[in-house]
């Protein structure tokens, strides 16, 4: 395309003409994905925390651009706690909907259920915290090495607010699994365990699929924050965000 002011050839991703400095308009990515459009007036002061939680999905350009320059440590820990609670509730729904036709097996299973739920909560809390730290580190490190990054706190805070998608995914998984009942008939104990393990495995696969979609959504939400911190174009910010989240998914899959 050409600059309407000086007629110089410019890239479709340019916001200003490199020759005369005239404002060209929006980048091609911003025209294709209006939700990533740069806000005309960005808030100078930190936005209220409740506002960032409520509007992070529908106004990512405003919210994550503001978080990038005014990070706060509250969101990551709130999201870690919520995700740990919801993950435990998710598996509790699944376990509550498993019924053994054999009375003895049912009594033993119910007796083990309460301590198992507590252990699941602690495990989910620790794993989610480490997961969020890993994702934030993978976003922070390459831009820091390239001299375009900011503090780790900014990326950690942005990842925390973007993690709201994972929390929504957990709620969706709970709703879907709440109506599924598994009946395990009377059979040898080994076969009962195999049926039970198959049920847990199918639930785990479904939960992982939902989480994968949510992590890909996180990459999209983090794009405005990356653009704000690194001064990259919207297209490069989006591409780098998805490249980093795919690396994060690879590491999480190994775990």
Secondary structure, DSSP 8 states (H G I E B T S, - for coil): -B-TTT--B--TT-SB-TTT--B----HHHHH-GGG---SS--SS---HHHHHHHTTT-HHHHHHHHHHS--SHHHHHHHHHHHHHHHHHHHHHHHTEEESSHHHHHHHHHHHHHHHHHHHHHHHHHHHHHHHHHHHHHHHHHHHTT----HHHHHHHHHHHTHHHHHHHHHHHHHHTT--EEE-S--HHHHHHHHHHHHHHHHHHHHHHHHHHHHHHHHHHHHHHHHHH---HHHHHHHHHHHHHHHHHHHHH-
